[in-house]
Amino acid sequence: MVRKDNVAIAPAEGKLGVLVPGIGAVTTTFIAGVEAIKRGIAQPFGSLTQLSTIRLGKRTEERTPLVKDFVPLAGLNDLVVGGWDIFQDNAYEAALNAKVLDKTLLEQVKEPLQAIQPMKGVFYPEYVKRLHGTWVKGGGSKMDQAEMLMDDIRNFKASSGAARLVMIWCGSTEIFHEAAPVHASLKNFEEGLAKSDPAIAPSQIYAYAALKSGVPFANGAPNLTTDVPALLDMARERQLPLCGKDFKTGQTMMKTMLAPGLKARMLGVSGWFSTNILGNRDGEVLDDPDSFKTKEVTKLSVLDQILQPKLYPMLYKDLFHVVRINYYPPRGDAKEGWDNIDIFGWLGYPMQIKIDFLCRDSILAAPIVLDLVLFLDLAQRAGMKGIQEWLSFYFKAPMTAPGLYPEHDIFIQLMKLKNTLRWMRGEDLITHLGLEYYD
Ligand SMILES: NC(=O)c1ccc[n+]([C@@H]2O[C@H](COP(=O)([O-])OP(=O)(O)OC[C@H]3O[C@@H](n4cnc5c(N)ncnc54)[C@H](O)[C@@H]3O)[C@@H](O)[C@H]2O)c1
């Protein structure tokens, strides 16, 4: 068994400041949920950091502490949230607009939500074509905008009394764009900021400001953002953890649960047709083909990696995979996702699976925000830098070191996450090898 010495982890003392670009449906559902849990009127369903246990040692030892008792995480009472948006609504008004939570619940947490007034956002409309922000920082180069964000970060830290900070992007999905020469090194990137290079997206300006301020960064959207050498190098040099991209909720979560099972049974898949209707602001943004393309790329990649058609051509080489998202306002945040899966088994006989998932996007995403915030802060206190692959569990398109493929199978992702926690605390990693038979 692999056993390591304990990783030195600084204690979670003082407040943890959570900085969020984008105070929309997901962010307000996260904040309202944390406030409701703190008041004892809700439970943290869906949150691994709050509810999950972790098995330690042999099964006979019966040691299964809660994750939050096993590793030192910030407590919910220590979280202070601030953020930016391109609309002026405070978090209470934004929550009302998002229509995720019912009014009775929102009234009970109105006060802390109302107190969160967004700072003016950094916004370039060519990156999110469907929105016309009115609460934006004016003037100057992209570097000037980054410096304004750094001032915001300093001011927030001072006014909130936070001992540590993390930033998590919950802003809209930006258009599909690929790494350009300006992203190749930090030098190029900083020159590009000074010249307001059009290939630098708003989310990259926030990420740069975070890293430059010594703040770990997570990306909840599928945007390119930190997936470029300039920002990856910067995170490593500054000893900062990073993770992304695109919260794994809804249809993709189901896909990464089901596909590993079909493959485990060596059942073939000839087609997987996925379609969604949703009517929130996220749906409106994704109605723009350029923003949808960013999402489509992350959504399509998961099956290929899980099913490995190159290793199993007879089963998966002809798989026809289609993903659609349709903006349909009547549904608001209560998305509906349909999957039709054409599979085949013994002697090639075809079968079909139909899924109709009446899900709630932000209800699934909010606990992910909570877990990522707490784990990213843990990683920072444990001295872990660069891409945190052990947090792939939470993402549709997990970031990986260059040249490596991402792991999408949710069960492997969970094992990796829990083994990383065991490793941090000097516990045996669990391999399920059953060596006790040979004792
Ligand atoms: N809800 C989910 O289940 C889920 C899953 C995966 C990914 N995501 C992603 O998370 C993000 C947030 O989702 P949501 O449902 O809360 O969307 P939303 O539209 O309700 O909120 C996004 C907010 O970001 C703001 N914004 C846009 N550009 C900004 C900028 N440059 N600076 C500051 N604010 C900016 C918008 O005004 C909006 O208030 C989206 O990118 C979405 O694709 C959501």
Ligand as a Chemical Component Dictionary entry (heavy atoms), coordinates in Angstrom:
data_LIG
# 
_chem_comp.id                   LIG 
_chem_comp.type                 NON-POLYMER 
_chem_comp.pdbx_formal_charge   0 
_chem_comp.three_letter_code    LIG 
# 
loop_
_chem_comp_atom.comp_id 
_chem_comp_atom.atom_id 
_chem_comp_atom.alt_atom_id 
_chem_comp_atom.type_symbol 
_chem_comp_atom.charge 
_chem_comp_atom.model_Cartn_x 
_chem_comp_atom.model_Cartn_y 
_chem_comp_atom.model_Cartn_z 
_chem_comp_atom.pdbx_ordinal 
LIG N1  N1  N 0  -26.349 25.875 -13.606 1  
LIG C1  C1  C 0  -25.634 24.860 -13.959 2  
LIG O1  O1  O 0  -25.982 23.755 -13.699 3  
LIG C2  C2  C 0  -24.337 25.056 -14.662 4  
LIG C3  C3  C 0  -23.622 23.924 -15.005 5  
LIG C4  C4  C 0  -22.411 24.077 -15.647 6  
LIG C5  C5  C 0  -21.929 25.336 -15.925 7  
LIG N2  N2  N 1  -22.673 26.424 -15.601 8  
LIG C6  C6  C 0  -22.145 27.722 -15.970 9  
LIG O2  O2  O 0  -22.081 28.556 -14.836 10 
LIG C7  C7  C 0  -22.257 29.895 -15.262 11 
LIG C8  C8  C 0  -23.337 30.529 -14.404 12 
LIG O3  O3  O 0  -24.583 29.910 -14.665 13 
LIG P1  P1  P 0  -25.938 30.618 -14.201 14 
LIG O4  O4  O 0  -27.036 29.657 -14.464 15 
LIG O5  O5  O -1 -25.772 31.188 -12.848 16 
LIG O6  O6  O 0  -26.037 31.779 -15.288 17 
LIG P2  P2  P 0  -26.687 33.236 -15.098 18 
LIG O7  O7  O 0  -26.850 33.755 -16.477 19 
LIG O8  O8  O 0  -27.869 33.187 -14.209 20 
LIG O9  O9  O 0  -25.547 34.048 -14.323 21 
LIG C9  C9  C 0  -24.370 34.465 -14.919 22 
LIG C10 C10 C 0  -24.131 35.891 -14.455 23 
LIG O10 O10 O 0  -22.867 36.315 -14.968 24 
LIG C11 C11 C 0  -22.981 37.684 -15.280 25 
LIG N3  N3  N 0  -21.840 38.012 -16.141 26 
LIG C12 C12 C 0  -21.639 37.743 -17.452 27 
LIG N4  N4  N 0  -20.441 38.205 -17.855 28 
LIG C13 C13 C 0  -19.858 38.754 -16.763 29 
LIG C14 C14 C 0  -18.607 39.388 -16.536 30 
LIG N5  N5  N 0  -17.726 39.527 -17.516 31 
LIG N6  N6  N 0  -18.332 39.851 -15.290 32 
LIG C15 C15 C 0  -19.230 39.703 -14.271 33 
LIG N7  N7  N 0  -20.434 39.117 -14.432 34 
LIG C16 C16 C 0  -20.735 38.639 -15.666 35 
LIG C17 C17 C 0  -24.359 37.786 -15.914 36 
LIG O11 O11 O 0  -24.838 39.115 -15.875 37 
LIG C18 C18 C 0  -25.167 36.871 -14.998 38 
LIG O12 O12 O 0  -25.756 37.571 -13.919 39 
LIG C19 C19 C 0  -22.590 29.850 -16.754 40 
LIG O13 O13 O 0  -21.421 30.062 -17.512 41 
LIG C20 C20 C 0  -23.046 28.442 -16.937 42 
LIG O14 O14 O 0  -22.859 27.963 -18.259 43 
LIG C21 C21 C 0  -23.870 26.316 -14.964 44 
# 
loop_
_chem_comp_bond.comp_id 
_chem_comp_bond.atom_id_1 
_chem_comp_bond.atom_id_2 
_chem_comp_bond.value_order 
_chem_comp_bond.pdbx_ordinal 
LIG N1  C1  SING 1  
LIG C1  O1  DOUB 2  
LIG C1  C2  SING 3  
LIG C2  C3  SING 4  
LIG C2  C21 DOUB 5  
LIG C3  C4  DOUB 6  
LIG C4  C5  SING 7  
LIG C5  N2  DOUB 8  
LIG N2  C6  SING 9  
LIG N2  C21 SING 10 
LIG C6  O2  SING 11 
LIG C6  C20 SING 12 
LIG O2  C7  SING 13 
LIG C7  C8  SING 14 
LIG C7  C19 SING 15 
LIG C8  O3  SING 16 
LIG O3  P1  SING 17 
LIG P1  O4  DOUB 18 
LIG P1  O5  SING 19 
LIG P1  O6  SING 20 
LIG O6  P2  SING 21 
LIG P2  O7  DOUB 22 
LIG P2  O8  SING 23 
LIG P2  O9  SING 24 
LIG O9  C9  SING 25 
LIG C9  C10 SING 26 
LIG C10 O10 SING 27 
LIG C10 C18 SING 28 
LIG O10 C11 SING 29 
LIG C11 N3  SING 30 
LIG C11 C17 SING 31 
LIG N3  C12 SING 32 
LIG N3  C16 SING 33 
LIG C12 N4  DOUB 34 
LIG N4  C13 SING 35 
LIG C13 C14 SING 36 
LIG C13 C16 DOUB 37 
LIG C14 N5  SING 38 
LIG C14 N6  DOUB 39 
LIG N6  C15 SING 40 
LIG C15 N7  DOUB 41 
LIG N7  C16 SING 42 
LIG C17 O11 SING 43 
LIG C17 C18 SING 44 
LIG C18 O12 SING 45 
LIG C19 O13 SING 46 
LIG C19 C20 SING 47 
LIG C20 O14 SING 48 
# 
